[in-house]
Amino acid sequence: APKPRLSDRLYREEIRVQRRQLFFQGFQEERRHVTNTIPNDRIGTSFMDKIINDIQIAIVEGDAQKAKEKTTMAILQGIDAEEIIEKGLLTPMGEIGDRFREGVIFIPDVLMSSRAMHASLYVIKPNLMKSKMINRGTIVIGTVAGDLHDIGKNMIAMFLDSQGYDVVDLGIDVPAEAFVEAVKTHKPDI
């Protein structure tokens, strides 16, 4: 196959950049609308909602530093770690997934958002651990061989850990034999 001309590659890149900019503009407008429709009769919620909104925007833009800073600010303001995950991380990552399936954004965009989400999770994790009270059992978790995606696995492991489970995380690209061995070794409840 002939190598694509430079002008063709530049044109495709320009289209990709334009789609990404339109996606981010639309996402920010949607978030502004949601934030502006929150009733002001709840004391302090508008500030908390703004921080959550800022985290969402940082995740969508793939800005790991901003996501980490805003998450730290949210924790310092007393926003519950689980609320940050639910509203600040899951919402934009769901939107990212939808836009990826629609072909509006591409793998590099998803990876940038994933890195920003992981930066936020890094700040949240110690706060989730504080709520751990009793041992509810042991769970072995991992990503199966051939799959290198660990975003969902990491979030589930963190949630379960925060709810009192001992989580044995085998990592990514784990062969079936390693799962069997981990079950024999750790004797998980789940």
Salt bridges, closest charged atoms under 4 A:
ASP8 OD1 - ARG5 NH2 3.40
GLU13 OE2 - ARG16 NH2 2.92
ASP54 OD2 - LYS50 NZ 3.08
ASP54 OD2 - LYS70 NZ 3.48
GLU83 OE2 - LYS87 NZ 3.26
GLU95 OE2 - ARG99 NE 2.95
ASP98 OD1 - ARG101 NH2 2.58
GLU102 OE1 - ARG99 NH1 3.93
ASP109 OD1 - ARG16 NH1 3.44
ASP109 OD1 - ARG20 NE 2.43
ASP147 OD1 - HIS149 ND1 2.93
ASP161 OD1 - LYS132 NZ 2.99
ASP166 OD1 - LYS132 NZ 3.45
ASP169 OD2 - LYS153 NZ 2.86
